[in-house]
Amino acid sequence: MAHILYYLSTGITVAAVLFIFFRLPEMQTELKMIIVAGILGAQTLLLRWINKRAKEKLLKRVNVAREWVNTGLVAVVLAWVIMSFIIQAFKIPSGSMMNTFKIGDHIFVAKFIYGVHFPFSKKYIFPLQEPRRGEIIVFQFPLDPKKDFIKRCIGVPGDTIEIKDKRLYVNGEVQEEEYAIYGDEKVYPNSRQLPVMYRNRDNLSPLVVPENSYFVMGDNRDHSYDSRFWGPLDRGSIKGKALFLYWPPKRIRIIR
């Protein structure tokens, strides 16, 4: 009976961990780590119980399995700490940041720079700095917190943002943006008669960025869903600063 429980519990544990990480992509990383840690902890307790009832032939297998589970538990905890507070991998999901990033690029996001984030909350402590104009940030999409977006910080609290015929003005000064690209020659007016996707795209009336908020835009200006359409981004939604592009190898670089 003990050996049946040993193989059954091990199989269920492996299947459960694989299912969580590969079949639940929309679940928050923090929640995944907690669930996996709970599964491994339960597996450890079960193996200890089996150990007491196991025959000598099975005893070595159980001890080895328990060591692997304990190692896995420590690894999950360390991964959770790293991904929650220090650095996180992020895959570019769309073309809104072209040509700075391409779809499928993999980057590391420094989460500690803007402060240590408490999981399942929007609170931060010990920030090394606040987001600055020109920095590329990753954040929870305000209209769907399950999704992460990546954009460039264009305006900080107190800034006045205005767009005239695709030209960006910050505090009344036109911005020279060598990273910005425009794929549509047509210029749309700021009109409520237009669909939302075009209403503020090329012309935006002066907007003052509220306290504790930031104005963000994609570098691919004609194909980016950003603060022009859904408003300034709350500080608590920001996860971190884009730090390093590590895949594909030919595009490896520090993100400035």
CYANA upper distance limits for C-alpha pairs under 8 A (distance plus 0.5 A):
  1 MET  CA      5 LEU  CA      6.90
  2 ALA  CA      6 TYR  CA      6.65
  2 ALA  CA     50 ILE  CA      6.34
  2 ALA  CA     53 ARG  CA      7.09
  2 ALA  CA     54 ALA  CA      6.22
  3 HIS  CA      7 TYR  CA      6.84
  3 HIS  CA     54 ALA  CA      7.90
  3 HIS  CA     58 LEU  CA      7.34
  4 ILE  CA      8 LEU  CA      6.49
  5 LEU  CA      9 SER  CA      6.26
  5 LEU  CA     50 ILE  CA      8.03
  6 TYR  CA     10 THR  CA      6.68
  6 TYR  CA     47 LEU  CA      7.60
  6 TYR  CA     50 ILE  CA      7.63
  6 TYR  CA     62 VAL  CA      7.71
  7 TYR  CA     11 GLY  CA      6.58
  8 LEU  CA     12 ILE  CA      6.66
  9 SER  CA     13 THR  CA      6.57
  9 SER  CA     43 GLN  CA      7.49
  9 SER  CA     46 LEU  CA      8.42
 10 THR  CA     14 VAL  CA      6.78
 10 THR  CA     43 GLN  CA      8.12
 11 GLY  CA     15 ALA  CA      6.62
 12 ILE  CA     16 ALA  CA      6.45
 13 THR  CA     17 VAL  CA      6.72
 13 THR  CA     39 ILE  CA      7.23
 13 THR  CA     40 LEU  CA      7.71
 13 THR  CA     43 GLN  CA      7.63
 14 VAL  CA     18 LEU  CA      6.70
 15 ALA  CA     19 PHE  CA      6.52
 16 ALA  CA     20 ILE  CA      6.71
 17 VAL  CA     21 PHE  CA      6.86
 17 VAL  CA     36 VAL  CA      6.64
 17 VAL  CA     39 ILE  CA      8.46
 18 LEU  CA     22 PHE  CA      6.38
 18 LEU  CA     23 ARG  CA      8.15
 19 PHE  CA     23 ARG  CA      5.55
 19 PHE  CA     24 LEU  CA      7.49
 20 ILE  CA     24 LEU  CA      5.92
 20 ILE  CA     32 LYS  CA      7.13
 20 ILE  CA     36 VAL  CA      8.33
 21 PHE  CA     25 PRO  CA      7.36
 21 PHE  CA     32 LYS  CA      7.68
 26 GLU  CA    146 LYS  CA      6.65
 26 GLU  CA    147 LYS  CA      7.85
 27 MET  CA     31 LEU  CA      7.40
 27 MET  CA     32 LYS  CA      7.24
 27 MET  CA    146 LYS  CA      7.66
 28 GLN  CA     32 LYS  CA      6.88
 28 GLN  CA    146 LYS  CA      7.46
 29 THR  CA     33 MET  CA      6.73
 29 THR  CA     80 TRP  CA      8.46
 29 THR  CA     83 MET  CA      8.29
 30 GLU  CA     34 ILE  CA      6.89
 30 GLU  CA     80 TRP  CA      7.09
 30 GLU  CA     83 MET  CA      8.41
 30 GLU  CA     84 SER  CA      7.10
 30 GLU  CA    119 PRO  CA      7.10
 30 GLU  CA    120 PHE  CA      8.41
 31 LEU  CA     35 ILE  CA      6.73
 32 LYS  CA     36 VAL  CA      6.62
 33 MET  CA     37 ALA  CA      6.52
 33 MET  CA     76 VAL  CA      6.96
 33 MET  CA     77 VAL  CA      7.91
 33 MET  CA     79 ALA  CA      8.44
 33 MET  CA     80 TRP  CA      6.27
 34 ILE  CA     38 GLY  CA      6.69
 34 ILE  CA     80 TRP  CA      8.48
 35 ILE  CA     39 ILE  CA      6.76
 36 VAL  CA     40 LEU  CA      6.69
 36 VAL  CA     76 VAL  CA      7.88
 37 ALA  CA     41 GLY  CA      6.51
 37 ALA  CA     73 LEU  CA      6.34
 37 ALA  CA     76 VAL  CA      6.80
 37 ALA  CA     77 VAL  CA      7.51
 38 GLY  CA     42 ALA  CA      6.65
 39 ILE  CA     43 GLN  CA      6.67
 40 LEU  CA     44 THR  CA      6.69
 40 LEU  CA     69 VAL  CA      6.66
 40 LEU  CA     70 ASN  CA      8.08
 40 LEU  CA     72 GLY  CA      7.80
 40 LEU  CA     73 LEU  CA      6.34
 41 GLY  CA     45 LEU  CA      6.98
 41 GLY  CA     70 ASN  CA      8.43
 41 GLY  CA     73 LEU  CA      7.43
 42 ALA  CA     46 LEU  CA      6.69
 43 GLN  CA     47 LEU  CA      6.62
 43 GLN  CA     69 VAL  CA      7.68
 44 THR  CA     48 ARG  CA      6.80
 44 THR  CA     66 ARG  CA      6.50
 44 THR  CA     69 VAL  CA      6.81
 44 THR  CA     70 ASN  CA      7.34
 45 LEU  CA     49 TRP  CA      6.87
 46 LEU  CA     50 ILE  CA      6.70
 47 LEU  CA     51 ASN  CA      6.38
 47 LEU  CA     62 VAL  CA      6.99
 47 LEU  CA     65 ALA  CA      8.30
 47 LEU  CA     66 ARG  CA      6.65
 48 ARG  CA     52 LYS  CA      7.09
 48 ARG  CA     66 ARG  CA      8.12
 49 TRP  CA     53 ARG  CA      7.47
 50 ILE  CA     54 ALA  CA      6.32
 50 ILE  CA     62 VAL  CA      8.09
 51 ASN  CA     59 LEU  CA      6.83
 51 ASN  CA     62 VAL  CA      6.78
 51 ASN  CA     63 ASN  CA      7.95
 54 ALA  CA     58 LEU  CA      6.42
 54 ALA  CA     59 LEU  CA      6.24
 55 LYS  CA     59 LEU  CA      6.52
 56 GLU  CA     60 LYS  CA      7.80
 57 LYS  CA     61 ARG  CA      8.45
 58 LEU  CA     62 VAL  CA      6.80
 59 LEU  CA     63 ASN  CA      6.71
 60 LYS  CA     64 VAL  CA      6.66
 61 ARG  CA     65 ALA  CA      6.57
 62 VAL  CA     66 ARG  CA      6.50
 63 ASN  CA     67 GLU  CA      6.71
 64 VAL  CA     68 TRP  CA      6.83
 65 ALA  CA     69 VAL  CA      6.67
 66 ARG  CA     70 ASN  CA      6.58
 67 GLU  CA     71 THR  CA      6.59
 68 TRP  CA     72 GLY  CA      6.54
 69 VAL  CA     73 LEU  CA      6.58
 70 ASN  CA     74 VAL  CA      6.84
 71 THR  CA     75 ALA  CA      6.67
 72 GLY  CA     76 VAL  CA      6.59
 73 LEU  CA     77 VAL  CA      6.76
 74 VAL  CA     78 LEU  CA      6.68
 75 ALA  CA     79 ALA  CA      6.51
 76 VAL  CA     80 TRP  CA      6.47
 77 VAL  CA     81 VAL  CA      6.73
 78 LEU  CA     82 ILE  CA      6.67
 79 ALA  CA     83 MET  CA      6.44
 80 TRP  CA     84 SER  CA      6.27
 81 VAL  CA     85 PHE  CA      6.34
 81 VAL  CA     86 ILE  CA      7.83
 82 ILE  CA     86 ILE  CA      5.41
 82 ILE  CA     87 ILE  CA      6.39
 82 ILE  CA     88 GLN  CA      7.90
 83 MET  CA     87 ILE  CA      5.85
 83 MET  CA     88 GLN  CA      5.41
 84 SER  CA     88 GLN  CA      8.10
 84 SER  CA    111 LYS  CA      8.14
 84 SER  CA    117 HIS  CA      7.63
 84 SER  CA    118 PHE  CA      8.47
 84 SER  CA    119 PRO  CA      7.40
 85 PHE  CA    111 LYS  CA      6.43
 85 PHE  CA    112 PHE  CA      6.41
 85 PHE  CA    116 VAL  CA      6.03
 85 PHE  CA    117 HIS  CA      6.67
 86 ILE  CA    110 ALA  CA      6.66
 86 ILE  CA    111 LYS  CA      5.63
 86 ILE  CA    112 PHE  CA      5.54
 86 ILE  CA    116 VAL  CA      8.29
 87 ILE  CA    108 PHE  CA      7.06
 87 ILE  CA    109 VAL  CA      6.01
 87 ILE  CA    110 ALA  CA      5.17
 87 ILE  CA    111 LYS  CA      5.80
 87 ILE  CA    112 PHE  CA      7.71
 88 GLN  CA    108 PHE  CA      6.11
 88 GLN  CA    109 VAL  CA      5.68
 88 GLN  CA    110 ALA  CA      7.27
 88 GLN  CA    111 LYS  CA      7.64
 89 ALA  CA    106 HIS  CA      7.48
 89 ALA  CA    107 ILE  CA      6.30
 89 ALA  CA    108 PHE  CA      5.11
 89 ALA  CA    109 VAL  CA      6.67
 90 PHE  CA    106 HIS  CA      6.25
 90 PHE  CA    107 ILE  CA      5.80
 90 PHE  CA    108 PHE  CA      6.60
 90 PHE  CA    109 VAL  CA      7.32
 91 LYS  CA    104 GLY  CA      6.41
 91 LYS  CA    105 ASP  CA      6.29
 91 LYS  CA    106 HIS  CA      5.01
 91 LYS  CA    107 ILE  CA      6.85
 92 ILE  CA    101 PHE  CA      7.74
 92 ILE  CA    102 LYS  CA      7.45
 92 ILE  CA    103 ILE  CA      5.84
 92 ILE  CA    104 GLY  CA      5.69
 92 ILE  CA    105 ASP  CA      5.84
 92 ILE  CA    106 HIS  CA      6.83
 92 ILE  CA    107 ILE  CA      8.27
 92 ILE  CA    150 ILE  CA      8.19
 93 PRO  CA    103 ILE  CA      6.26
 93 PRO  CA    104 GLY  CA      6.85
 94 SER  CA    102 LYS  CA      8.19
 94 SER  CA    103 ILE  CA      5.77
 94 SER  CA    104 GLY  CA      8.40
 95 GLY  CA    101 PHE  CA      8.13
 95 GLY  CA    102 LYS  CA      6.77
 95 GLY  CA    103 ILE  CA      6.14
 95 GLY  CA    220 ASN  CA      7.67
 95 GLY  CA    223 HIS  CA      8.03
 95 GLY  CA    224 SER  CA      8.40
 96 SER  CA    151 LYS  CA      8.39
 96 SER  CA    218 GLY  CA      5.78
 96 SER  CA    219 ASP  CA      6.94
 96 SER  CA    220 ASN  CA      5.52
 96 SER  CA    221 ARG  CA      7.89
 96 SER  CA    223 HIS  CA      6.23
 96 SER  CA    224 SER  CA      5.17
 96 SER  CA    225 TYR  CA      8.08
 97 MET  CA    101 PHE  CA      6.00
 97 MET  CA    102 LYS  CA      7.72
 97 MET  CA    150 ILE  CA      8.15
 97 MET  CA    151 LYS  CA      7.29
 97 MET  CA    218 GLY  CA      5.60
 97 MET  CA    219 ASP  CA      5.18
 97 MET  CA    220 ASN  CA      5.77
 97 MET  CA    224 SER  CA      8.19
 98 MET  CA    102 LYS  CA      6.18
 98 MET  CA    181 ILE  CA      8.11
 98 MET  CA    219 ASP  CA      6.62
 98 MET  CA    220 ASN  CA      5.82
 99 ASN  CA    179 TYR  CA      7.91
 99 ASN  CA    181 ILE  CA      7.92
 99 ASN  CA    219 ASP  CA      7.82
 99 ASN  CA    220 ASN  CA      7.65
100 THR  CA    179 TYR  CA      7.29
100 THR  CA    219 ASP  CA      7.66
101 PHE  CA    105 ASP  CA      7.00
105 ASP  CA    245 LEU  CA      7.72
105 ASP  CA    246 TYR  CA      8.45
105 ASP  CA    247 TRP  CA      6.29
105 ASP  CA    248 PRO  CA      6.99
106 HIS  CA    245 LEU  CA      6.45
106 HIS  CA    246 TYR  CA      6.44
106 HIS  CA    247 TRP  CA      5.49
106 HIS  CA    248 PRO  CA      7.74
107 ILE  CA    242 ALA  CA      7.44
107 ILE  CA    243 LEU  CA      7.63
107 ILE  CA    244 PHE  CA      5.94
107 ILE  CA    245 LEU  CA      4.73
107 ILE  CA    246 TYR  CA      6.17
107 ILE  CA    247 TRP  CA      7.55
108 PHE  CA    242 ALA  CA      6.77
108 PHE  CA    243 LEU  CA      6.13
108 PHE  CA    244 PHE  CA      5.67
108 PHE  CA    245 LEU  CA      6.94
108 PHE  CA    246 TYR  CA      7.83
109 VAL  CA    138 VAL  CA      7.88
109 VAL  CA    240 GLY  CA      6.24
109 VAL  CA    241 LYS  CA      5.88
109 VAL  CA    242 ALA  CA      5.02
109 VAL  CA    243 LEU  CA      5.86
109 VAL  CA    244 PHE  CA      7.72
110 ALA  CA    240 GLY  CA      5.80
110 ALA  CA    241 LYS  CA      5.71
110 ALA  CA    242 ALA  CA      6.84
110 ALA  CA    243 LEU  CA      6.44
111 LYS  CA    115 GLY  CA      7.50
111 LYS  CA    116 VAL  CA      7.58
111 LYS  CA    117 HIS  CA      8.23
111 LYS  CA    239 LYS  CA      6.37
111 LYS  CA    240 GLY  CA      4.65
111 LYS  CA    241 LYS  CA      7.03
112 PHE  CA    116 VAL  CA      5.83
112 PHE  CA    117 HIS  CA      8.31
112 PHE  CA    127 PRO  CA      7.57
112 PHE  CA    128 LEU  CA      8.03
112 PHE  CA    240 GLY  CA      7.60
113 ILE  CA    127 PRO  CA      6.53
113 ILE  CA    128 LEU  CA      5.68
113 ILE  CA    129 GLN  CA      6.76
113 ILE  CA    240 GLY  CA      7.35
113 ILE  CA    241 LYS  CA      7.57
114 TYR  CA    124 TYR  CA      8.35
114 TYR  CA    127 PRO  CA      5.16
114 TYR  CA    128 LEU  CA      6.40
114 TYR  CA    129 GLN  CA      6.04
114 TYR  CA    130 GLU  CA      6.14
114 TYR  CA    131 PRO  CA      7.37
114 TYR  CA    239 LYS  CA      8.43
114 TYR  CA    240 GLY  CA      6.76
114 TYR  CA    241 LYS  CA      8.07
115 GLY  CA    124 TYR  CA      5.76
115 GLY  CA    125 ILE  CA      5.67
115 GLY  CA    126 PHE  CA      5.56
115 GLY  CA    127 PRO  CA      3.98
115 GLY  CA    128 LEU  CA      6.82
115 GLY  CA    129 GLN  CA      8.17
116 VAL  CA    124 TYR  CA      5.71
116 VAL  CA    125 ILE  CA      5.72
116 VAL  CA    126 PHE  CA      6.78
116 VAL  CA    127 PRO  CA      7.28
117 HIS  CA    121 SER  CA      8.12
117 HIS  CA    122 LYS  CA      7.59
117 HIS  CA    123 LYS  CA      6.47
117 HIS  CA    124 TYR  CA      5.12
117 HIS  CA    125 ILE  CA      7.37
117 HIS  CA    239 LYS  CA      8.25
118 PHE  CA    122 LYS  CA      7.48
118 PHE  CA    123 LYS  CA      6.39
118 PHE  CA    124 TYR  CA      6.90
122 LYS  CA    236 GLY  CA      4.88
122 LYS  CA    237 SER  CA      6.86
123 LYS  CA    236 GLY  CA      6.75
124 TYR  CA    236 GLY  CA      8.09
131 PRO  CA    135 GLU  CA      7.37
131 PRO  CA    137 ILE  CA      8.49
131 PRO  CA    153 CYS  CA      7.79
131 PRO  CA    156 VAL  CA      8.04
132 ARG  CA    153 CYS  CA      7.15
132 ARG  CA    155 GLY  CA      8.40
132 ARG  CA    156 VAL  CA      7.29
133 ARG  CA    152 ARG  CA      8.35
133 ARG  CA    153 CYS  CA      5.63
133 ARG  CA    154 ILE  CA      5.63
133 ARG  CA    155 GLY  CA      6.35
133 ARG  CA    156 VAL  CA      7.17
134 GLY  CA    152 ARG  CA      6.50
134 GLY  CA    153 CYS  CA      5.83
134 GLY  CA    154 ILE  CA      6.49
135 GLU  CA    152 ARG  CA      6.19
135 GLU  CA    153 CYS  CA      5.93
135 GLU  CA    241 LYS  CA      7.67
135 GLU  CA    242 ALA  CA      8.36
135 GLU  CA    256 ARG  CA      7.93
136 ILE  CA    150 ILE  CA      7.51
136 ILE  CA    151 LYS  CA      6.19
136 ILE  CA    152 ARG  CA      4.77
136 ILE  CA    153 CYS  CA      6.55
136 ILE  CA    241 LYS  CA      6.49
136 ILE  CA    242 ALA  CA      6.08
137 ILE  CA    150 ILE  CA      6.18
137 ILE  CA    151 LYS  CA      6.25
137 ILE  CA    152 ARG  CA      6.59
137 ILE  CA    153 CYS  CA      7.33
137 ILE  CA    238 ILE  CA      7.61
137 ILE  CA    239 LYS  CA      7.98
137 ILE  CA    240 GLY  CA      6.27
137 ILE  CA    241 LYS  CA      5.03
137 ILE  CA    242 ALA  CA      6.16
138 VAL  CA    148 ASP  CA      7.12
138 VAL  CA    149 PHE  CA      6.14
138 VAL  CA    150 ILE  CA      4.93
138 VAL  CA    151 LYS  CA      7.23
138 VAL  CA    238 ILE  CA      6.69
138 VAL  CA    239 LYS  CA      6.09
138 VAL  CA    240 GLY  CA      6.04
138 VAL  CA    241 LYS  CA      6.77
138 VAL  CA    242 ALA  CA      7.37
139 PHE  CA    148 ASP  CA      5.95
139 PHE  CA    149 PHE  CA      5.96
139 PHE  CA    150 ILE  CA      6.97
139 PHE  CA    237 SER  CA      5.93
139 PHE  CA    238 ILE  CA      4.68
139 PHE  CA    239 LYS  CA      5.42
139 PHE  CA    240 GLY  CA      7.56
140 GLN  CA    144 ASP  CA      7.95
140 GLN  CA    145 PRO  CA      5.49
140 GLN  CA    146 LYS  CA      7.47
140 GLN  CA    147 LYS  CA      6.40
140 GLN  CA    148 ASP  CA      5.10
140 GLN  CA    149 PHE  CA      6.71
140 GLN  CA    237 SER  CA      5.68
140 GLN  CA    238 ILE  CA      6.95
140 GLN  CA    239 LYS  CA      7.64
141 PHE  CA    145 PRO  CA      5.62
141 PHE  CA    146 LYS  CA      7.91
141 PHE  CA    147 LYS  CA      6.15
141 PHE  CA    148 ASP  CA      6.12
141 PHE  CA    149 PHE  CA      6.28
141 PHE  CA    237 SER  CA      8.04
142 PRO  CA    233 LEU  CA      7.82
142 PRO  CA    237 SER  CA      7.80
150 ILE  CA    218 GLY  CA      8.18
151 LYS  CA    216 VAL  CA      6.35
151 LYS  CA    217 MET  CA      5.93
151 LYS  CA    218 GLY  CA      5.35
151 LYS  CA    219 ASP  CA      7.93
151 LYS  CA    226 ASP  CA      8.19
152 ARG  CA    216 VAL  CA      5.88
152 ARG  CA    217 MET  CA      5.90
152 ARG  CA    218 GLY  CA      6.41
152 ARG  CA    219 ASP  CA      7.55
153 CYS  CA    214 TYR  CA      7.33
153 CYS  CA    215 PHE  CA      6.59
153 CYS  CA    216 VAL  CA      5.05
153 CYS  CA    217 MET  CA      7.19
154 ILE  CA    214 TYR  CA      8.02
154 ILE  CA    215 PHE  CA      5.97
154 ILE  CA    216 VAL  CA      5.73
154 ILE  CA    217 MET  CA      7.05
155 GLY  CA    159 ASP  CA      6.21
155 GLY  CA    160 THR  CA      8.09
155 GLY  CA    161 ILE  CA      7.37
155 GLY  CA    170 VAL  CA      7.74
155 GLY  CA    209 VAL  CA      7.36
155 GLY  CA    214 TYR  CA      6.15
155 GLY  CA    215 PHE  CA      5.22
155 GLY  CA    216 VAL  CA      7.39
156 VAL  CA    209 VAL  CA      6.99
156 VAL  CA    213 SER  CA      7.32
156 VAL  CA    214 TYR  CA      5.42
156 VAL  CA    215 PHE  CA      7.06
157 PRO  CA    208 VAL  CA      8.35
157 PRO  CA    209 VAL  CA      5.53
157 PRO  CA    210 PRO  CA      5.95
157 PRO  CA    211 GLU  CA      5.48
157 PRO  CA    212 ASN  CA      6.69
157 PRO  CA    213 SER  CA      6.25
157 PRO  CA    214 TYR  CA      6.64
158 GLY  CA    208 VAL  CA      6.48
158 GLY  CA    209 VAL  CA      5.73
158 GLY  CA    210 PRO  CA      6.69
158 GLY  CA    211 GLU  CA      7.21
159 ASP  CA    170 VAL  CA      7.11
159 ASP  CA    171 ASN  CA      6.42
159 ASP  CA    208 VAL  CA      6.12
159 ASP  CA    209 VAL  CA      5.95
160 THR  CA    169 TYR  CA      8.49
160 THR  CA    170 VAL  CA      6.16
160 THR  CA    171 ASN  CA      5.31
160 THR  CA    172 GLY  CA      7.89
160 THR  CA    206 PRO  CA      6.70
160 THR  CA    207 LEU  CA      5.86
160 THR  CA    208 VAL  CA      4.85
160 THR  CA    209 VAL  CA      6.84
161 ILE  CA    168 LEU  CA      8.00
161 ILE  CA    169 TYR  CA      6.44
161 ILE  CA    170 VAL  CA      5.46
161 ILE  CA    171 ASN  CA      7.01
161 ILE  CA    172 GLY  CA      8.49
161 ILE  CA    205 SER  CA      8.48
161 ILE  CA    206 PRO  CA      6.00
161 ILE  CA    207 LEU  CA      5.62
161 ILE  CA    208 VAL  CA      6.80
161 ILE  CA    209 VAL  CA      7.89
162 GLU  CA    168 LEU  CA      6.59
162 GLU  CA    169 TYR  CA      5.56
162 GLU  CA    170 VAL  CA      7.04
162 GLU  CA    172 GLY  CA      8.27
162 GLU  CA    203 ASN  CA      8.11
162 GLU  CA    204 LEU  CA      5.95
162 GLU  CA    205 SER  CA      6.12
162 GLU  CA    206 PRO  CA      5.02
162 GLU  CA    207 LEU  CA      6.93
163 ILE  CA    167 ARG  CA      5.92
163 ILE  CA    168 LEU  CA      5.15
163 ILE  CA    169 TYR  CA      6.45
163 ILE  CA    202 ASP  CA      6.95
163 ILE  CA    203 ASN  CA      5.34
163 ILE  CA    204 LEU  CA      5.20
163 ILE  CA    205 SER  CA      7.33
163 ILE  CA    206 PRO  CA      8.16
164 LYS  CA    168 LEU  CA      7.15
164 LYS  CA    169 TYR  CA      8.26
164 LYS  CA    202 ASP  CA      7.09
164 LYS  CA    203 ASN  CA      5.35
164 LYS  CA    204 LEU  CA      7.20
165 ASP  CA    187 VAL  CA      6.68
165 ASP  CA    188 TYR  CA      8.22
165 ASP  CA    189 PRO  CA      8.35
165 ASP  CA    202 ASP  CA      5.76
165 ASP  CA    203 ASN  CA      6.03
166 LYS  CA    187 VAL  CA      7.74
166 LYS  CA    201 ARG  CA      8.06
166 LYS  CA    202 ASP  CA      4.98
166 LYS  CA    203 ASN  CA      6.90
167 ARG  CA    174 VAL  CA      7.41
167 ARG  CA    175 GLN  CA      7.98
167 ARG  CA    202 ASP  CA      8.25
168 LEU  CA    174 VAL  CA      6.27
168 LEU  CA    175 GLN  CA      6.18
169 TYR  CA    173 GLU  CA      5.58
169 TYR  CA    174 VAL  CA      4.79
169 TYR  CA    175 GLN  CA      6.29
170 VAL  CA    174 VAL  CA      7.02
170 VAL  CA    175 GLN  CA      7.43
179 TYR  CA    219 ASP  CA      6.81
180 ALA  CA    219 ASP  CA      5.05
180 ALA  CA    220 ASN  CA      6.56
180 ALA  CA    221 ARG  CA      7.09
181 ILE  CA    219 ASP  CA      6.72
181 ILE  CA    220 ASN  CA      5.65
181 ILE  CA    221 ARG  CA      6.64
181 ILE  CA    222 ASP  CA      8.39
182 TYR  CA    220 ASN  CA      6.72
182 TYR  CA    221 ARG  CA      6.17
182 TYR  CA    222 ASP  CA      6.08
183 GLY  CA    220 ASN  CA      8.12
183 GLY  CA    221 ARG  CA      8.37
183 GLY  CA    222 ASP  CA      6.54
183 GLY  CA    223 HIS  CA      8.30
184 ASP  CA    222 ASP  CA      6.76
187 VAL  CA    202 ASP  CA      6.44
188 TYR  CA    198 TYR  CA      6.98
188 TYR  CA    199 ARG  CA      7.65
188 TYR  CA    201 ARG  CA      7.72
188 TYR  CA    202 ASP  CA      6.20
188 TYR  CA    203 ASN  CA      7.52
189 PRO  CA    199 ARG  CA      7.43
189 PRO  CA    200 ASN  CA      8.19
189 PRO  CA    202 ASP  CA      7.27
189 PRO  CA    203 ASN  CA      6.30
190 ASN  CA    194 LEU  CA      8.50
190 ASN  CA    199 ARG  CA      5.62
190 ASN  CA    200 ASN  CA      6.03
190 ASN  CA    201 ARG  CA      8.43
190 ASN  CA    202 ASP  CA      7.96
190 ASN  CA    203 ASN  CA      5.80
190 ASN  CA    204 LEU  CA      6.90
190 ASN  CA    205 SER  CA      8.34
191 SER  CA    199 ARG  CA      6.12
191 SER  CA    200 ASN  CA      8.42
192 ARG  CA    196 VAL  CA      8.43
192 ARG  CA    199 ARG  CA      6.92
193 GLN  CA    199 ARG  CA      8.42
194 LEU  CA    198 TYR  CA      6.74
194 LEU  CA    199 ARG  CA      5.96
195 PRO  CA    199 ARG  CA      6.63
196 VAL  CA    200 ASN  CA      8.00
196 VAL  CA    229 PHE  CA      7.61
197 MET  CA    201 ARG  CA      7.43
197 MET  CA    225 TYR  CA      8.31
197 MET  CA    229 PHE  CA      7.74
198 TYR  CA    202 ASP  CA      7.91
199 ARG  CA    203 ASN  CA      8.17
200 ASN  CA    204 LEU  CA      5.58
200 ASN  CA    228 ARG  CA      6.29
200 ASN  CA    229 PHE  CA      7.06
201 ARG  CA    221 ARG  CA      8.30
201 ARG  CA    222 ASP  CA      7.47
201 ARG  CA    228 ARG  CA      7.01
201 ARG  CA    229 PHE  CA      8.25
204 LEU  CA    228 ARG  CA      7.86
209 VAL  CA    213 SER  CA      6.87
209 VAL  CA    214 TYR  CA      6.84
209 VAL  CA    215 PHE  CA      7.11
209 VAL  CA    232 PRO  CA      7.04
210 PRO  CA    214 TYR  CA      8.11
210 PRO  CA    232 PRO  CA      8.04
212 ASN  CA    234 ASP  CA      6.83
212 ASN  CA    235 ARG  CA      5.95
213 SER  CA    232 PRO  CA      6.39
213 SER  CA    233 LEU  CA      5.77
213 SER  CA    234 ASP  CA      5.04
213 SER  CA    235 ARG  CA      5.71
214 TYR  CA    232 PRO  CA      5.81
214 TYR  CA    233 LEU  CA      5.49
214 TYR  CA    234 ASP  CA      7.05
214 TYR  CA    235 ARG  CA      7.39
215 PHE  CA    227 SER  CA      6.24
215 PHE  CA    231 GLY  CA      7.85
215 PHE  CA    232 PRO  CA      5.23
215 PHE  CA    233 LEU  CA      6.55
216 VAL  CA    226 ASP  CA      6.73
216 VAL  CA    227 SER  CA      5.95
216 VAL  CA    232 PRO  CA      7.61
216 VAL  CA    233 LEU  CA      7.60
217 MET  CA    221 ARG  CA      7.79
217 MET  CA    224 SER  CA      7.61
217 MET  CA    225 TYR  CA      8.25
217 MET  CA    226 ASP  CA      5.70
217 MET  CA    227 SER  CA      6.69
217 MET  CA    228 ARG  CA      7.93
218 GLY  CA    223 HIS  CA      8.40
218 GLY  CA    224 SER  CA      5.80
218 GLY  CA    225 TYR  CA      7.97
218 GLY  CA    226 ASP  CA      7.21
219 ASP  CA    224 SER  CA      8.19
220 ASN  CA    224 SER  CA      6.57
225 TYR  CA    229 PHE  CA      7.14
226 ASP  CA    230 TRP  CA      6.92
226 ASP  CA    231 GLY  CA      8.04
227 SER  CA    231 GLY  CA      4.80
227 SER  CA    232 PRO  CA      5.79
227 SER  CA    233 LEU  CA      7.47
233 LEU  CA    237 SER  CA      7.67
234 ASP  CA    238 ILE  CA      7.91
242 ALA  CA    255 ILE  CA      7.01
243 LEU  CA    254 ILE  CA      6.72
243 LEU  CA    255 ILE  CA      5.74
243 LEU  CA    256 ARG  CA      8.12
244 PHE  CA    252 ILE  CA      8.05
244 PHE  CA    253 ARG  CA      6.51
244 PHE  CA    254 ILE  CA      5.06
244 PHE  CA    255 ILE  CA      5.77
245 LEU  CA    251 ARG  CA      7.55
245 LEU  CA    252 ILE  CA      5.69
245 LEU  CA    253 ARG  CA      5.85
245 LEU  CA    254 ILE  CA      6.80
245 LEU  CA    255 ILE  CA      7.22
246 TYR  CA    251 ARG  CA      7.84
246 TYR  CA    252 ILE  CA      5.39
246 TYR  CA    253 ARG  CA      7.47
247 TRP  CA    251 ARG  CA      7.13
247 TRP  CA    252 ILE  CA      6.71
248 PRO  CA    252 ILE  CA      7.19
